[in-house]
Amino acid sequence: MDAQSRGRADEVDPADQWVLNPETGTYELRLNPSGTQSNSGPSRSSTGRVSTRKNDQSERSGRREVPGQRNRRAGKAPAGESPDGQGRRKRKPKATRKKKVLLWTGGVMGFVLVVGSGGAYWLYQHFNGNINTVDVGDAGSKSSVPDGAFNILVIGTDKRTGAGNAGYGDAGSEGHADTNILFHVSADRTNATAMSIPRDMITEIPACPTKQKDGSTKTVPGEKNVRFNTSLGQEGRDPGCTMRTVKKLTGLTVDHFMMADFNAVKQLSTAVGGVKVCLEKPVNDPKSHLKLPAGQSVVKGEQALAFVRTRHSFGNESDLDRIKQQQQFIGSMIRQMKSDDTLGSPTKMYGLADAATKALTVDSGIGSIKKLTDLAQVLGKIDAKNITFATLPVIDNPAEGKNHITVVPDPTKADALFAMMRADTSLTEVKKKEADAKSAAAAEEAARLNGPRAKSSDVRVTVLNGGAAAGSAGVMVTWLQNQQGVLKSSNGSNAPQKVPATVLTYAPNQADQARKLADLLGLGASALKPGTKDAVGKEPMVLTLGPDFKQAGSPIAAPAKAPEGIQKVEADKSVCAK
C-alpha cells in the first residue's frame, strides 16, 4: 500500500506501520500514520533492548520507536525535510505495478521479501519461528534455489488435526499424500509446469531412509503395486519417501517439498480475502458440505476446503475430476495473490505470510525465512500465463478388470510428458521456445529425419552404456531383438566415457538405418550424429545410452509439444467446474 492512499504524500517504510501496544505486549498494525501510542510502560528499541528512561526521545514525542523505524532526533532532520519537521521529504517516483509484483509476490511467501528488507527484525523472527521442517536427507537439495531447472513437490495431506477438522480424513491417520503437485521451474525461470499426480495411481515406492525423533535413521522397506498416497504416512514414511517415489516414477529429481494440511487451505484462502471459483451448475453436496450457486463465487475457510475436497459434485465423481477443481482453485489463488487488492494491503500481506509459515511444513533445504525468500524471488517472477497445470496421464488399472477403482500411468502419454519435463520443455507457448524451434539449427536437425527408412532386419547397431542405469545396454538389445526385429544388434557394454544424453553415431551410407532406429527409440534429430566416411562391410552404428534413457520402449527424446488429450490449463485462465 503506498503512502498516497493513506493521505500522506511521502513513502512509508512497511516497518513503520507496526507499533507496540503496551496493554497487550504485542506489535500491531497502525494504518493511521498520525496516530500515537501510549507512553506508559517500557519500550523496545530497534536492537531489541528495553528502555525505561522517562526522558527517552520516543517517550517525549509521545510515540514509541519500532524496529526499522527512522529516528527523528532534534536538529537532525532527514534529507529533504526542514529541521523543524514541518517540511516534507521529496517524493520518490511511484513504483510501477510490475515492480510491486516482483517485490511483494513469490507464491505464498511473498511478504517475507519485505520483511527481509524492511528492517523489521521482530517480524523476521516471528515468521522464522512459524516454520515446520523435516530432514529428508539426500532426497532433497541443500540449495534453496538449485542451478538449472528444479522441482518442488507440493503435498496436501488428509491429516485431520486442527480446529474444526474432526469430521475429515481417516481417524488416527498420520496423513497420506492426498493431493500431489510436482512444480517444475524451467532453467531460464520463464515458465513452470505444475503436474498433478493422482493419489489412487498404482506405483512403486522405493525403500526410504527416514529420520526418527531420537535422531536415528530407520529405513522403511519399499513396496510395489501400491497406491501413490501411501508414500506418505503409511509405515512411518515421511515426505522424503514421497519425493523418492516421484523420482522413481518420473526420472525427475525433486529438490524440495512443501506440505500443507486442511488448515492451510482454510487459513490461506481467508488471508487473501477469499478465492474466486466458478461452477457451471449449482452444488449442494452433503458429504463435503459444499453449497454454492452456479456462476462465480468467492470461497474461504470451510467453504474453500469443501471446494477442493468434494468428489461428488463434478464430472464422474472421481479423484481425476477433483484434481481439475483443485487446479482451478490454486490458479485462482495465484491470481488473487498477484492482484492489487492483495498487494496494496499490508494487513492481507501480513496475514498471508503468517498463515503460510504456520500452515506449511518444508524440507530443511528451505527451512528458514532467508531460504524461502530466495525461492520466492524466483517463483514471483514467473508470469501466471506461463504456469501450466497438467495432470499425469493415466488409464484404468487393467488388473482390476471392470472394477475401476485405481489407475496406472498411460504407458505412452505419461512417458512423453515426463520426457518433456526432464528436457525442460515448456507446455506453454513461451516466445523464447518458439524462436528456438524456428531457428536454422532446428531446421537442419529436422532434415536428418527426412528420407527413406531401412527395414528393422537390416539395422546393424552396437549398444553402449554411457551413463544410464547399470544393465541398460543389455536391456535395450533384448528389447530390440525380441520386440522390434533388430536382430543385428549387440551389447558393447560400457562406453569409453559418459555422455550427457543418448546419441546415435552413424556413417553417411547408414542414414536409412539411423532413421529407422530413431523411429523405434523415439530419438530426436539432435541425437543423430552423422560421420564423414561411409561404413565398410558389416560395420555397425553405435548407440550410446545416456542418463535420459529410462526403459526400453519409452521415448528417449522429449516431444516438441504435449501429447494429445492430456488435461492441462494455464494458471491465468479461469475455468468453470463442470
C-alpha positions in Angstrom: 0.0 0.0 0.0 1.6 3.3 -1.0 1.6 6.4 1.3 -0.7 8.4 -1.0 -3.6 6.0 -0.4 -3.3 6.8 3.4 -3.5 10.5 2.9 0.3 11.1 3.0 2.5 12.3 0.2 5.7 10.7 1.4 6.6 7.0 1.1 6.4 5.0 4.3 8.7 2.1 5.3 6.5 -1.0 5.9 8.2 -1.5 9.2 7.0 1.9 10.3 3.4 0.7 10.4 4.0 -1.7 13.3 3.9 -0.3 16.8 4.0 -1.9 20.3 0.7 -1.9 22.2 1.8 -1.7 25.9 -1.5 -3.2 27.1 -1.1 -6.4 25.1 2.7 -6.5 24.8 2.4 -7.2 21.1 3.1 -5.3 17.9 0.1 -4.1 16.0 -0.5 -2.7 12.5 -1.2 1.1 12.6 -2.9 2.2 9.4 -3.4 5.7 10.8 0.1 7.2 10.4 -0.7 10.2 12.5 -1.9 8.2 15.5 0.2 7.9 18.6 0.8 5.2 21.2 0.6 5.4 24.9 3.9 6.3 26.6 3.3 4.1 29.6 5.5 1.1 30.2 8.8 0.1 28.8 9.6 0.4 25.1 11.8 -1.7 22.9 14.4 -0.2 20.6 15.3 -1.4 17.2 18.1 -3.5 18.7 15.7 -5.3 20.9 16.9 -3.5 24.1 14.2 -2.5 26.6 14.3 1.2 27.6 12.6 2.5 30.8 14.1 6.1 30.8 11.4 8.7 31.2 13.4 11.2 29.1 13.8 8.9 26.2 13.3 10.8 22.9 10.5 8.5 21.7 8.7 8.9 25.1 8.9 12.7 24.9 7.4 12.7 21.4 4.5 10.5 22.6 5.4 7.8 20.2 7.4 4.5 20.5 10.1 3.5 18.2 9.6 0.2 16.4 12.1 -2.0 14.7 13.1 -0.5 11.4 11.6 3.0 12.2 13.6 6.1 11.3 14.8 8.3 14.2 13.9 11.9 14.0 16.1 13.5 16.7 16.0 17.2 17.4 18.0 19.2 14.9 18.7 16.1 12.7 16.0 16.2 10.0 16.1 13.5 7.3 17.5 14.6 3.9 14.9 16.7 2.1 13.0 17.7 5.2 13.2 21.0 7.1 14.8 20.9 10.6 11.5 21.8 12.3 9.9 18.7 10.9 7.2 20.7 9.1 8.6 20.2 5.6 8.0 17.1 3.5 10.5 14.8 2.1 11.0 14.7 -1.6 8.6 12.2 -3.1 10.1 9.1 -4.7 8.9 8.0 -8.1 5.8 5.8 -7.6 6.6 2.2 -8.1 5.1 0.5 -11.2 2.7 -2.4 -10.7 5.2 -4.8 -12.2 7.8 -3.8 -9.7 5.3 -4.2 -6.9 4.5 -7.7 -8.0 8.2 -8.6 -8.1 8.8 -7.2 -4.6 5.6 -8.5 -2.9 5.0 -11.9 -4.5 6.6 -15.2 -4.6 3.9 -17.9 -4.1 2.6 -17.8 -0.6 5.9 -16.5 0.7 5.8 -13.0 -1.0 5.6 -10.9 2.2 8.9 -12.2 3.5 10.6 -10.2 0.8 9.5 -7.0 2.6 10.2 -8.5 6.0 13.8 -9.3 5.0 14.5 -5.8 3.6 12.3 -3.5 5.8 14.4 -3.8 9.0 11.5 -5.4 10.9 13.7 -7.9 12.8 10.9 -9.0 15.1 8.7 -9.9 12.1 11.6 -11.9 10.6 12.0 -13.8 13.8 8.2 -14.3 14.2 7.8 -15.9 10.8 11.0 -17.9 11.1 9.6 -19.4 14.3 6.4 -20.4 12.5 8.2 -22.7 10.0 8.0 -26.5 10.5 10.8 -28.5 8.8 11.6 -32.2 8.1 15.0 -33.5 7.4 14.7 -35.7 4.2 18.4 -36.5 4.0 19.7 -36.9 0.4 16.2 -37.0 -1.0 16.3 -33.2 -1.4 18.7 -30.4 -2.3 20.7 -28.3 0.2 20.4 -25.3 -2.0 17.2 -23.3 -1.8 17.4 -22.4 -5.5 19.5 -25.1 -7.3 21.2 -24.2 -10.6 19.3 -25.0 -13.7 15.8 -26.3 -13.7 14.4 -27.5 -10.3 11.4 -29.3 -8.9 9.2 -28.7 -5.8 6.7 -31.3 -4.7 3.6 -29.7 -3.1 1.8 -32.3 -0.9 -1.7 -31.8 0.6 -2.3 -34.3 3.3 -5.6 -35.7 4.7 -4.4 -35.4 8.3 -7.4 -34.1 10.3 -5.7 -32.4 13.2 -6.6 -28.7 13.9 -9.7 -26.9 14.9 -12.8 -27.9 13.0 -11.3 -30.8 11.2 -12.5 -33.7 13.4 -15.0 -34.8 10.7 -12.5 -35.0 7.9 -10.0 -37.7 6.9 -9.2 -41.0 8.5 -9.3 -41.2 12.3 -5.8 -41.6 13.7 -4.2 -41.2 10.3 -0.7 -39.8 10.1 -1.8 -38.1 6.9 -1.4 -39.6 3.4 -0.3 -37.9 0.2 -3.9 -36.9 -0.7 -3.1 -34.1 -3.2 0.2 -34.0 -5.0 1.6 -31.4 -7.5 5.1 -31.6 -8.9 6.1 -28.0 -9.7 8.8 -27.8 -12.3 10.6 -24.5 -12.7 12.5 -24.0 -16.0 16.2 -23.3 -16.1 15.6 -19.9 -17.6 13.0 -19.1 -14.9 10.4 -18.0 -17.6 7.9 -20.8 -17.1 6.7 -23.7 -14.9 4.7 -26.9 -15.2 2.6 -28.0 -12.3 1.8 -31.7 -12.8 -0.9 -33.3 -10.6 -0.3 -36.9 -9.6 -3.4 -38.9 -8.8 -3.5 -40.3 -5.3 -5.1 -43.6 -6.4 -2.5 -44.3 -9.0 -0.7 -47.6 -8.6 3.1 -47.2 -8.5 6.3 -48.5 -6.8 7.5 -46.9 -3.6 11.3 -47.3 -3.1 13.0 -48.1 0.2 13.1 -44.9 2.2 15.5 -43.8 5.0 13.6 -41.7 7.5 14.8 -39.6 10.4 13.4 -40.7 13.8 12.7 -38.4 16.8 15.7 -39.7 18.6 18.0 -38.7 15.7 18.5 -42.2 14.4 17.6 -43.3 10.8 15.1 -46.1 10.0 14.7 -47.5 6.5 11.1 -48.2 5.6 11.1 -51.1 3.0 9.8 -50.4 -0.5 6.6 -51.7 -2.0 5.4 -52.5 -5.5 1.9 -52.2 -6.9 0.5 -49.9 -4.2 -1.3 -46.6 -4.3 0.7 -43.4 -4.6 -0.9 -41.8 -1.5 0.7 -44.5 0.8 4.1 -43.0 0.0 3.4 -40.7 3.0 2.2 -41.7 6.5 2.0 -45.4 5.8 4.6 -47.5 7.8 6.0 -44.2 9.1 7.0 -42.8 5.7 7.9 -39.1 5.7 7.7 -36.5 2.8 11.2 -37.7 1.7 9.6 -41.0 0.8 7.1 -39.3 -1.4 9.9 -37.3 -3.1 11.8 -40.5 -3.8 8.6 -42.1 -5.2 8.2 -39.2 -7.6 11.8 -39.6 -8.7 11.3 -43.3 -9.3 8.2 -42.6 -11.3 9.2 -39.7 -13.4 13.0 -39.7 -13.6 13.0 -36.1 -12.2 15.0 -35.2 -9.1 12.7 -33.5 -6.5 14.7 -30.7 -4.8 12.2 -29.5 -2.2 8.8 -30.2 -0.8 6.0 -28.1 0.7 3.4 -29.9 2.7 0.0 -28.5 3.9 -3.0 -29.9 5.7 -6.7 -29.0 5.8 -5.9 -25.9 7.9 -3.6 -24.5 5.2 -6.5 -24.3 2.7 -8.8 -22.6 5.2 -6.2 -20.1 6.5 -4.6 -19.1 3.2 -7.9 -18.6 1.4 -9.1 -16.4 4.3 -5.8 -14.5 4.4 -6.2 -13.3 0.8 -9.8 -12.3 1.4 -11.3 -15.3 -0.4 -10.6 -17.1 -3.7 -12.8 -16.8 -6.8 -14.2 -20.1 -8.2 -16.7 -20.8 -11.0 -19.3 -23.5 -11.3 -21.4 -24.4 -14.3 -24.2 -25.7 -12.1 -25.3 -25.2 -8.5 -23.9 -27.6 -6.0 -25.2 -28.9 -2.7 -23.0 -31.7 -1.5 -23.9 -33.1 2.0 -20.7 -35.1 2.2 -18.2 -32.2 1.7 -20.7 -29.6 2.9 -20.1 -27.6 -0.3 -23.1 -25.4 -1.2 -22.6 -22.9 -4.0 -24.8 -21.4 -6.8 -24.0 -21.6 -10.5 -21.6 -19.0 -11.7 -18.8 -17.2 -9.9 -18.4 -17.3 -6.1 -15.8 -16.3 -3.6 -14.8 -19.1 -1.1 -12.7 -19.0 2.0 -12.3 -21.0 5.2 -14.5 -24.1 5.4 -16.1 -23.4 2.0 -12.7 -23.3 0.3 -11.8 -26.6 1.9 -15.1 -28.1 0.8 -14.5 -27.0 -2.7 -11.1 -28.7 -3.0 -12.3 -31.8 -1.2 -15.6 -32.6 -2.9 -15.7 -35.7 -5.1 -19.4 -35.9 -5.8 -20.2 -32.6 -7.3 -18.4 -32.6 -10.6 -17.7 -34.8 -13.6 -17.8 -38.6 -12.9 -17.2 -38.1 -9.2 -13.6 -39.4 -9.4 -10.4 -38.1 -8.0 -9.3 -37.2 -11.5 -12.2 -34.7 -11.7 -11.4 -33.4 -8.3 -7.9 -32.6 -9.5 -9.4 -30.3 -12.1 -11.2 -28.1 -9.5 -8.1 -28.2 -7.2 -6.0 -26.8 -10.1 -8.7 -24.2 -10.7 -8.6 -23.2 -7.1 -4.8 -22.9 -7.0 -4.7 -20.9 -10.2 -7.3 -18.5 -8.9 -5.3 -18.1 -5.6 -2.2 -17.3 -7.6 -4.1 -14.6 -9.5 -5.5 -13.2 -6.2 -2.1 -13.1 -4.6 -0.8 -11.1 -7.5 -3.8 -8.7 -7.6 -3.7 -5.1 -6.5 -6.3 -5.9 -3.8 -3.7 -8.1 -2.1 -0.5 -6.3 -3.0 -1.9 -3.0 -1.7 -2.9 -4.3 1.7 -0.3 -4.7 4.4 -2.9 -6.4 6.6 -3.6 -9.1 3.9 0.1 -9.5 3.2 0.9 -9.9 6.9 -2.0 -12.4 7.3 -0.9 -14.3 4.2 2.7 -14.7 5.3 1.7 -15.6 8.9 -0.8 -18.2 7.7 1.6 -19.7 5.2 4.5 -20.0 7.5 2.3 -21.6 10.2 0.4 -23.9 7.8 3.3 -25.2 5.7 5.9 -27.9 6.5 9.0 -27.8 4.3 12.3 -29.6 4.0 15.4 -28.3 5.8 16.8 -27.0 2.5 14.2 -24.2 2.5 13.5 -24.3 6.2 14.2 -20.6 7.0 12.8 -17.2 6.0 16.0 -16.4 4.2 15.9 -19.6 2.1 12.2 -19.2 1.4 12.9 -15.6 0.4 15.5 -16.7 -2.1 13.0 -19.2 -3.5 10.2 -16.6 -3.5 12.2 -14.2 -5.6 12.4 -16.8 -8.4 8.8 -18.0 -8.2 7.4 -14.5 -8.0 8.8 -13.5 -11.4 7.0 -16.3 -13.4 4.0 -14.9 -15.2 0.8 -16.8 -14.5 0.2 -17.3 -18.2 3.4 -19.3 -18.3 2.4 -21.6 -15.5 0.6 -24.7 -16.9 -1.4 -27.1 -14.7 -1.3 -30.6 -16.1 -2.4 -34.0 -14.9 -0.3 -37.1 -15.2 -2.0 -39.1 -18.0 -3.4 -42.4 -16.6 -5.6 -45.3 -17.7 -7.8 -47.6 -15.7 -5.9 -50.3 -13.9 -6.1 -53.3 -16.2 -5.5 -55.7 -13.2 -8.9 -54.7 -11.8 -11.0 -55.7 -14.8 -14.3 -53.9 -14.8 -13.9 -52.6 -11.2 -12.3 -49.2 -12.0 -11.0 -48.1 -8.6 -7.4 -47.3 -9.2 -5.4 -46.2 -12.3 -1.9 -46.7 -13.7 0.2 -44.3 -15.8 -0.6 -44.2 -19.5 2.3 -46.1 -21.0 2.7 -43.7 -23.9 1.5 -40.3 -22.8 2.9 -40.4 -19.3 6.4 -41.2 -20.5 6.2 -38.4 -23.2 5.1 -35.9 -20.5 7.9 -37.0 -18.2 10.4 -36.7 -21.1 9.3 -33.1 -21.7 9.8 -32.2 -18.1 13.2 -33.8 -17.9 14.2 -31.9 -21.1 12.8 -28.7 -19.6 10.4 -28.3 -22.4 7.6 -25.8 -21.6 3.9 -26.7 -22.0 3.2 -23.1 -22.6 3.9 -21.0 -25.7 6.9 -19.2 -24.4 8.3 -16.8 -27.0 11.9 -17.9 -26.4 11.0 -21.6 -27.0 9.1 -20.7 -30.2 12.1 -18.8 -31.5 14.4 -21.7 -30.8 12.0 -24.1 -32.6 12.1 -21.9 -35.7 15.9 -21.5 -35.8 18.1 -22.6 -38.6 19.8 -25.2 -36.4 16.5 -26.8 -35.5 15.5 -27.0 -39.2 18.9 -28.6 -40.0 18.4 -31.2 -37.3 14.8 -32.0 -38.5 16.2 -32.6 -42.0 18.2 -35.5 -40.7 15.0 -37.4 -40.1 13.7 -36.8 -43.6 14.4 -39.6 -46.1 14.0 -43.4 -46.6 13.9 -45.9 -43.7 15.6 -49.3 -43.7 13.9 -52.5 -42.5 14.3 -53.5 -38.9 16.1 -56.6 -40.0 18.7 -54.5 -41.9 19.6 -52.3 -38.9 23.0 -53.1 -37.5 23.9 -51.4 -34.2 26.2 -51.8 -31.2 24.7 -50.5 -27.9 26.9 -49.0 -25.2 26.1 -47.7 -21.8 27.3 -44.1 -21.4 25.6 -43.1 -18.2 22.3 -45.0 -18.0 21.4 -47.4 -15.2 23.6 -50.5 -14.9 22.5 -53.2 -17.3 20.7 -50.8 -19.7 22.7 -51.8 -22.8 21.6 -55.4 -22.3 18.0 -54.5 -21.7 18.0 -52.4 -24.9 19.5 -55.2 -27.0 17.0 -57.7 -25.7 14.1 -55.3 -26.5 15.4 -54.6 -30.0 15.9 -58.2 -30.9 12.7 -59.7 -29.3 10.2 -57.0 -29.8 11.5 -54.9 -32.7 13.1 -57.4 -35.0 16.5 -55.7 -34.9 18.4 -59.0 -34.9 21.8 -57.4 -35.8 22.1 -55.5 -32.5 24.7 -56.4 -30.0 25.8 -55.3 -26.4 29.0 -53.5 -26.4 29.0 -53.0 -22.6 30.2 -49.7 -21.2 31.2 -46.7 -23.4 34.7 -45.3 -23.1 33.2 -42.2 -21.4 29.9 -41.0 -20.2 27.6 -38.8 -22.4 25.2 -36.1 -21.2 22.4 -37.6 -23.4 21.8 -40.6 -25.6 23.5 -40.3 -29.0 23.5 -42.4 -32.2 26.6 -42.1 -34.4 26.4 -43.5 -38.0 28.1 -43.2 -41.4 26.5 -41.3 -44.3 25.6 -44.6 -46.1 23.8 -45.8 -42.9 21.3 -42.8 -42.8 18.4 -45.0 -43.6 19.2 -47.4 -40.7 19.7 -44.4 -38.4 16.2 -43.0 -39.3 14.6 -46.4 -38.7 16.3 -46.8 -35.3 15.4 -43.3 -34.3 11.7 -44.1 -35.1 11.9 -47.2 -32.9 13.5 -45.5 -30.0 11.8 -42.1 -30.1 15.1 -40.4 -30.7 15.0 -36.7 -31.7 17.1 -35.4 -34.6 19.6 -33.7 -32.3 20.6 -37.2 -31.0 21.7 -38.3 -34.5 25.4 -37.6 -35.2 26.5 -38.5 -38.8 30.1 -39.1 -39.6 32.0 -38.1 -42.7 33.2 -41.5 -44.0 31.0 -44.3 -45.3 30.8 -47.6 -43.3 32.7 -50.6 -44.8 31.2 -54.1 -44.8 29.3 -55.1 -41.6 30.5 -52.1 -39.6 27.6 -51.2 -37.2 26.2 -47.9 -36.0 26.9 -47.0 -32.3 24.1 -46.2 -29.9 25.4 -44.8 -26.6 22.7 -44.6 -23.9 22.9 -41.6 -21.6 21.1 -40.7 -18.3 18.0 -39.8 -20.3 17.4 -43.5 -21.1 14.9 -44.8 -18.5 13.5 -48.0 -20.0 13.2 -49.8 -23.3 10.1 -48.8 -25.2 9.8 -45.3 -23.7 10.7 -42.4 -26.0 14.2 -41.2 -25.2 13.9 -37.7 -26.7 11.3 -35.2 -25.4 8.5 -34.5 -27.8 8.2 -30.9 -29.1 4.7 -30.5 -27.7 2.5 -32.1 -25.1 0.8 -35.4 -26.0 -2.7 -35.1 -27.5 -5.6 -35.3 -25.0 -3.7 -34.6 -21.7 -5.5 -32.4 -19.2 -3.8 -29.0 -19.0 -4.7 -25.4 -18.4 -2.7 -22.2 -17.8 -2.8 -20.5 -14.4 -4.1 -17.2 -15.8 -7.2 -18.9 -17.2 -10.5 -19.0 -15.2 -12.3 -22.3 -15.9 -15.7 -23.3 -14.5 -16.1 -26.6 -12.8 -18.5 -28.9 -14.6 
